[in-house]
Amino acid sequence: MKREIFETFIELSGKTGKERVIWRYDPVFFTNEINIDYHVTYFEKIARRLSDYTEKCVISFLDMYNYRRK
């Protein structure tokens, strides 16, 4: 599945131009297993793979909030 996402992104970039496609790295959140090192490692891997096909990335952090239904 991940390979298909990369292939589709690269194809879209080729058709529209790398200045017109933006990739997202989200949600960023932390647990005992998913720490800053995890995010740095995977962000670098993805960024390196897409660097020839995009110029922008959006990063979003998970925002937990208290939601109560009435």
N, CA, C and O atoms as a Tinker XYZ file with bonds, in Angstrom:
   280  protein
     1  N      0.814000   -1.195000    0.000000    73     2
     2  CA     0.000000    0.000000    0.000000    64     1     3
     3  C      0.858000    1.259000    0.000000    63     2     4     5
     4  O      0.608000    2.173000   -0.785000    81     3
     5  N      1.863000    1.321000    0.868000    73     3     6
     6  CA     2.691000    2.522000    0.915000    64     5     7
     7  C      3.371000    2.778000   -0.422000    63     6     8     9
     8  O      3.482000    3.925000   -0.857000    81     7
     9  N      3.822000    1.722000   -1.069000    73     7    10
    10  CA     4.479000    1.902000   -2.363000    64     9    11
    11  C      3.517000    2.526000   -3.366000    63    10    12    13
    12  O      3.915000    3.384000   -4.154000    81    11
    13  N      2.265000    2.110000   -3.343000    73    11    14
    14  CA     1.267000    2.684000   -4.251000    64    13    15
    15  C      1.049000    4.166000   -3.975000    63    14    16    17
    16  O      0.848000    4.948000   -4.904000    81    15
    17  N      1.086000    4.553000   -2.717000    73    15    18
    18  CA     0.915000    5.964000   -2.369000    64    17    19
    19  C      2.079000    6.778000   -2.924000    63    18    20    21
    20  O      1.868000    7.840000   -3.509000    81    19
    21  N      3.292000    6.292000   -2.746000    73    19    22
    22  CA     4.458000    6.986000   -3.294000    64    21    23
    23  C      4.386000    7.064000   -4.815000    63    22    24    25
    24  O      4.648000    8.114000   -5.402000    81    23
    25  N      4.033000    5.965000   -5.441000    73    23    26
    26  CA     3.941000    5.945000   -6.908000    64    25    27
    27  C      2.899000    6.941000   -7.408000    63    26    28    29
    28  O      3.138000    7.651000   -8.385000    81    27
    29  N      1.754000    6.997000   -6.752000    73    27    30
    30  CA     0.702000    7.934000   -7.138000    64    29    31
    31  C      1.158000    9.375000   -6.932000    63    30    32    33
    32  O      0.902000   10.232000   -7.779000    81    31
    33  N      1.823000    9.647000   -5.826000    73    31    34
    34  CA     2.330000   10.984000   -5.554000    64    33    35
    35  C      3.327000   11.407000   -6.633000    63    34    36    37
    36  O      3.259000   12.527000   -7.138000    81    35
    37  N      4.233000   10.531000   -6.977000    73    35    38
    38  CA     5.252000   10.818000   -7.992000    64    37    39
    39  C      4.596000   11.050000   -9.352000    63    38    40    41
    40  O      4.993000   11.951000  -10.090000    81    39
    41  N      3.601000   10.245000   -9.680000    73    39    42
    42  CA     2.877000   10.408000  -10.941000    64    41    43
    43  C      2.153000   11.761000  -10.980000    63    42    44    45
    44  O      2.198000   12.465000  -11.989000    81    43
    45  N      1.494000   12.111000   -9.886000    73    43    46
    46  CA     0.787000   13.385000   -9.813000    64    45    47
    47  C      1.764000   14.556000   -9.952000    63    46    48    49
    48  O      1.481000   15.528000  -10.651000    81    47
    49  N      2.899000   14.456000   -9.292000    73    47    50
    50  CA     3.918000   15.495000   -9.392000    64    49    51
    51  C      4.408000   15.651000  -10.827000    63    50    52    53
    52  O      4.628000   16.767000  -11.300000    81    51
    53  N      4.576000   14.534000  -11.508000    73    51    54
    54  CA     5.013000   14.584000  -12.903000    64    53    55
    55  C      3.996000   15.243000  -13.812000    63    54    56    57
    56  O      4.360000   15.905000  -14.784000    81    55
    57  N      2.733000   15.066000  -13.500000    73    55    58
    58  CA     1.669000   15.634000  -14.338000    64    57    59
    59  C      1.407000   17.109000  -14.032000    63    58    60    61
    60  O      1.074000   17.881000  -14.931000    81    59
    61  N      1.556000   17.499000  -12.767000    73    59    62
    62  CA     1.183000   18.859000  -12.383000    64    61    63
    63  C      2.365000   19.760000  -12.056000    63    62    64    65
    64  O      2.234000   20.984000  -12.073000    81    63
    65  N      3.509000   19.170000  -11.762000    73    63    66
    66  CA     4.685000   19.929000  -11.360000    64    65    67
    67  C      4.893000   19.856000   -9.863000    63    66    68    69
    68  O      3.936000   19.909000   -9.090000    81    67
    69  N      6.151000   19.734000   -9.454000    73    67    70
    70  CA     6.436000   19.530000   -8.028000    64    69    71
    71  C      6.070000   20.719000   -7.159000    63    70    72    73
    72  O      5.905000   20.573000   -5.948000    81    71
    73  N      5.939000   21.889000   -7.758000    73    71    74
    74  CA     5.546000   23.070000   -6.985000    64    73    75
    75  C      4.056000   23.073000   -6.661000    63    74    76    77
    76  O      3.592000   23.927000   -5.905000    81    75
    77  N      3.297000   22.125000   -7.223000    73    75    78
    78  CA     1.841000   22.105000   -7.020000    64    77    79
    79  C      1.360000   20.963000   -6.129000    63    78    80    81
    80  O      0.166000   20.868000   -5.845000    81    79
    81  N      2.256000   20.106000   -5.689000    73    79    82
    82  CA     1.854000   19.004000   -4.804000    64    81    83
    83  C      2.506000   19.196000   -3.433000    63    82    84    85
    84  O      3.669000   19.586000   -3.331000    81    83
    85  N      1.746000   18.918000   -2.404000    73    83    86
    86  CA     2.200000   19.094000   -1.026000    64    85    87
    87  C      1.982000   17.773000   -0.293000    63    86    88    89
    88  O      0.926000   17.155000   -0.431000    81    87
    89  N      2.957000   17.346000    0.473000    73    87    90
    90  CA     2.761000   16.138000    1.266000    64    89    91
    91  C      2.581000   16.512000    2.728000    63    90    92    93
    92  O      3.075000   17.539000    3.194000    81    91
    93  N      1.863000   15.654000    3.438000    73    91    94
    94  CA     1.571000   15.876000    4.858000    64    93    95
    95  C      2.272000   14.820000    5.697000    63    94    96    97
    96  O      2.300000   13.641000    5.344000    81    95
    97  N      2.832000   15.258000    6.799000    73    95    98
    98  CA     3.342000   14.331000    7.805000    64    97    99
    99  C      2.500000   14.573000    9.052000    63    98   100   101
   100  O      2.714000   15.540000    9.784000    81    99
   101  N      1.556000   13.697000    9.279000    73    99   102
   102  CA     0.674000   13.845000   10.428000    64   101   103
   103  C     -0.111000   12.566000   10.686000    63   102   104   105
   104  O     -0.212000   11.707000    9.810000    81   103
   105  N     -0.654000   12.441000   11.866000    73   103   106
   106  CA    -0.498000   13.340000   13.008000    64   105   107
   107  C      0.773000   13.003000   13.779000    63   106   108   109
   108  O      1.128000   11.833000   13.920000    81   107
   109  N      1.441000   14.010000   14.267000    73   107   110
   110  CA     2.590000   13.806000   15.138000    64   109   111
   111  C      2.046000   13.690000   16.558000    63   110   112   113
   112  O      1.350000   14.580000   17.046000    81   111
   113  N      2.372000   12.590000   17.206000    73   111   114
   114  CA     1.989000   12.366000   18.597000    64   113   115
   115  C      3.047000   11.491000   19.231000    63   114   116   117
   116  O      3.864000   10.893000   18.531000    81   115
   117  N      3.039000   11.412000   20.535000    73   115   118
   118  CA     4.086000   10.692000   21.247000    64   117   119
   119  C      3.494000    9.679000   22.213000    63   118   120   121
   120  O      2.525000    9.951000   22.922000    81   119
   121  N      4.112000    8.498000   22.217000    73   119   122
   122  CA     3.789000    7.432000   23.168000    64   121   123
   123  C      5.115000    6.861000   23.634000    63   122   124   125
   124  O      6.174000    7.388000   23.296000    81   123
   125  N      5.063000    5.793000   24.404000    73   123   126
   126  CA     6.304000    5.132000   24.814000    64   125   127
   127  C      7.053000    4.549000   23.620000    63   126   128   129
   128  O      8.284000    4.531000   23.605000    81   127
   129  N      6.315000    4.075000   22.622000    73   127   130
   130  CA     6.943000    3.470000   21.446000    64   129   131
   131  C      7.194000    4.477000   20.329000    63   130   132   133
   132  O      8.143000    4.331000   19.558000    81   131
   133  N      6.364000    5.476000   20.243000    73   131   134
   134  CA     6.470000    6.471000   19.176000    64   133   135
   135  C      7.004000    7.757000   19.798000    63   134   136   137
   136  O      6.252000    8.569000   20.336000    81   135
   137  N      8.318000    7.919000   19.710000    73   135   138
   138  CA     8.964000    9.062000   20.334000    64   137   139
   139  C      9.556000    9.983000   19.263000    63   138   140   141
   140  O      9.331000    9.778000   18.071000    81   139
   141  N     10.292000   10.971000   19.681000    73   139   142
   142  CA    10.869000   11.923000   18.733000    64   141   143
   143  C     11.793000   11.228000   17.734000    63   142   144   145
   144  O     11.808000   11.591000   16.558000    81   143
   145  N     12.555000   10.247000   18.179000    73   143   146
   146  CA    13.453000    9.527000   17.273000    64   145   147
   147  C     12.677000    8.808000   16.173000    63   146   148   149
   148  O     13.109000    8.783000   15.021000    81   147
   149  N     11.547000    8.230000   16.523000    73   147   150
   150  CA    10.683000    7.585000   15.533000    64   149   151
   151  C     10.281000    8.587000   14.458000    63   150   152   153
   152  O     10.428000    8.319000   13.266000    81   151
   153  N      9.772000    9.745000   14.884000    73   151   154
   154  CA     9.307000   10.740000   13.921000    64   153   155
   155  C     10.448000   11.286000   13.073000    63   154   156   157
   156  O     10.280000   11.480000   11.869000    81   155
   157  N     11.595000   11.534000   13.675000    73   155   158
   158  CA    12.747000   12.027000   12.900000    64   157   159
   159  C     13.140000   10.997000   11.852000    63   158   160   161
   160  O     13.376000   11.349000   10.696000    81   159
   161  N     13.213000    9.746000   12.238000    73   159   162
   162  CA    13.603000    8.673000   11.306000    64   161   163
   163  C     12.634000    8.583000   10.132000    63   162   164   165
   164  O     13.061000    8.588000    8.977000    81   163
   165  N     11.342000    8.501000   10.410000    73   163   166
   166  CA    10.377000    8.311000    9.332000    64   165   167
   167  C     10.152000    9.578000    8.515000    63   166   168   169
   168  O      9.919000    9.497000    7.309000    81   167
   169  N     10.217000   10.741000    9.150000    73   167   170
   170  CA    10.108000   11.975000    8.385000    64   169   171
   171  C     11.257000   12.070000    7.384000    63   170   172   173
   172  O     11.041000   12.401000    6.218000    81   171
   173  N     12.473000   11.782000    7.836000    73   171   174
   174  CA    13.631000   11.836000    6.941000    64   173   175
   175  C     13.500000   10.851000    5.786000    63   174   176   177
   176  O     13.814000   11.193000    4.646000    81   175
   177  N     13.040000    9.637000    6.066000    73   175   178
   178  CA    12.879000    8.633000    5.008000    64   177   179
   179  C     11.877000    9.100000    3.953000    63   178   180   181
   180  O     12.138000    9.005000    2.753000    81   179
   181  N     10.744000    9.598000    4.406000    73   179   182
   182  CA     9.713000   10.043000    3.466000    64   181   183
   183  C     10.186000   11.281000    2.709000    63   182   184   185
   184  O     10.024000   11.367000    1.491000    81   183
   185  N     10.770000   12.239000    3.428000    73   183   186
   186  CA    11.241000   13.471000    2.795000    64   185   187
   187  C     12.293000   13.174000    1.734000    63   186   188   189
   188  O     12.271000   13.762000    0.653000    81   187
   189  N     13.197000   12.279000    2.032000    73   187   190
   190  CA    14.233000   11.905000    1.067000    64   189   191
   191  C     13.599000   11.279000   -0.181000    63   190   192   193
   192  O     14.008000   11.568000   -1.305000    81   191
   193  N     12.615000   10.435000    0.027000    73   191   194
   194  CA    11.975000    9.747000   -1.097000    64   193   195
   195  C     11.172000   10.709000   -1.981000    63   194   196   197
   196  O     11.085000   10.513000   -3.193000    81   195
   197  N     10.591000   11.737000   -1.378000    73   195   198
   198  CA     9.749000   12.666000   -2.134000    64   197   199
   199  C     10.459000   13.954000   -2.552000    63   198   200   201
   200  O      9.864000   14.780000   -3.245000    81   199
   201  N     11.686000   14.138000   -2.156000    73   199   202
   202  CA    12.363000   15.425000   -2.351000    64   201   203
   203  C     12.436000   15.883000   -3.808000    63   202   204   205
   204  O     12.446000   17.087000   -4.066000    81   203
   205  N     12.486000   14.982000   -4.738000    73   203   206
   206  CA    12.537000   15.365000   -6.156000    64   205   207
   207  C     11.152000   15.654000   -6.734000    63   206   208   209
   208  O     11.042000   16.070000   -7.887000    81   207
   209  N     10.102000   15.441000   -5.954000    73   207   210
   210  CA     8.745000   15.501000   -6.488000    64   209   211
   211  C      7.844000   16.527000   -5.801000    63   210   212   213
   212  O      6.675000   16.658000   -6.164000    81   211
   213  N      8.365000   17.251000   -4.821000    73   211   214
   214  CA     7.576000   18.259000   -4.116000    64   213   215
   215  C      8.500000   19.301000   -3.513000    63   214   216   217
   216  O      9.700000   19.077000   -3.350000    81   215
   217  N      7.921000   20.436000   -3.189000    73   215   218
   218  CA     8.688000   21.502000   -2.541000    64   217   219
   219  C      8.142000   21.845000   -1.166000    63   218   220   221
   220  O      8.756000   22.627000   -0.439000    81   219
   221  N      6.992000   21.272000   -0.793000    73   219   222
   222  CA     6.346000   21.656000    0.461000    64   221   223
   223  C      5.871000   20.451000    1.251000    63   222   224   225
   224  O      5.503000   19.413000    0.701000    81   223
   225  N      5.893000   20.630000    2.559000    73   223   226
   226  CA     5.363000   19.627000    3.479000    64   225   227
   227  C      4.607000   20.355000    4.581000    63   226   228   229
   228  O      5.042000   21.405000    5.055000    81   227
   229  N      3.488000   19.798000    4.977000    73   227   230
   230  CA     2.711000   20.311000    6.104000    64   229   231
   231  C      2.822000   19.292000    7.233000    63   230   232   233
   232  O      2.645000   18.092000    7.022000    81   231
   233  N      3.114000   19.782000    8.419000    73   231   234
   234  CA     3.236000   18.920000    9.595000    64   233   235
   235  C      2.139000   19.318000   10.576000    63   234   236   237
   236  O      1.941000   20.502000   10.848000    81   235
   237  N      1.428000   18.324000   11.105000    73   235   238
   238  CA     0.369000   18.599000   12.076000    64   237   239
   239  C      0.569000   17.728000   13.309000    63   238   240   241
   240  O      0.901000   16.546000   13.215000    81   239
   241  N      0.358000   18.342000   14.462000    73   239   242
   242  CA     0.427000   17.618000   15.717000    64   241   243
   243  C     -0.985000   17.229000   16.146000    63   242   244   245
   244  O     -1.943000   17.967000   15.918000    81   243
   245  N     -1.094000   16.078000   16.759000    73   243   246
   246  CA    -2.373000   15.624000   17.292000    64   245   247
   247  C     -2.785000   16.569000   18.419000    63   246   248   249
   248  O     -2.005000   16.858000   19.326000    81   247
   249  N     -3.998000   17.031000   18.340000    73   247   250
   250  CA    -4.516000   17.948000   19.347000    64   249   251
   251  C     -5.695000   17.281000   20.041000    63   250   252   253
   252  O     -6.789000   17.199000   19.483000    81   251
   253  N     -5.469000   16.811000   21.244000    73   251   254
   254  CA    -6.528000   16.164000   22.006000    64   253   255
   255  C     -7.316000   17.232000   22.749000    63   254   256   257
   256  O     -6.740000   18.124000   23.372000    81   255
   257  N     -8.608000   17.135000   22.679000    73   255   258
   258  CA    -9.435000   18.078000   23.401000    64   257   259
   259  C    -10.605000   17.333000   24.021000    63   258   260   261
   260  O    -10.962000   16.238000   23.588000    81   259
   261  N    -11.184000   17.930000   25.021000    73   259   262
   262  CA   -12.276000   17.319000   25.761000    64   261   263
   263  C    -13.575000   17.563000   25.005000    63   262   264   265
   264  O    -14.009000   18.707000   24.865000    81   263
   265  N    -14.187000   16.511000   24.524000    73   263   266
   266  CA   -15.422000   16.631000   23.765000    64   265   267
   267  C    -16.528000   15.909000   24.521000    63   266   268   269
   268  O    -16.411000   14.726000   24.839000    81   267
   269  N    -17.578000   16.622000   24.795000    73   267   270
   270  CA   -18.716000   16.008000   25.502000    64   269   271
   271  C    -19.981000   16.223000   24.699000    63   270   272   273
   272  O    -20.292000   17.339000   24.283000    81   271
   273  N    -20.689000   15.160000   24.492000    73   271   274
   274  CA   -21.985000   15.258000   23.805000    64   273   275
   275  C    -23.055000   15.660000   24.792000    63   274   276   277
   276  O    -23.026000   15.278000   25.962000    81   275
   277  N    -23.991000   16.431000   24.304000    73   275   278
   278  CA   -25.109000   16.834000   25.161000    64   277   279
   279  C    -26.309000   15.975000   24.918000    63   278   280
   280  O    -27.346000   16.170000   25.551000    81   279
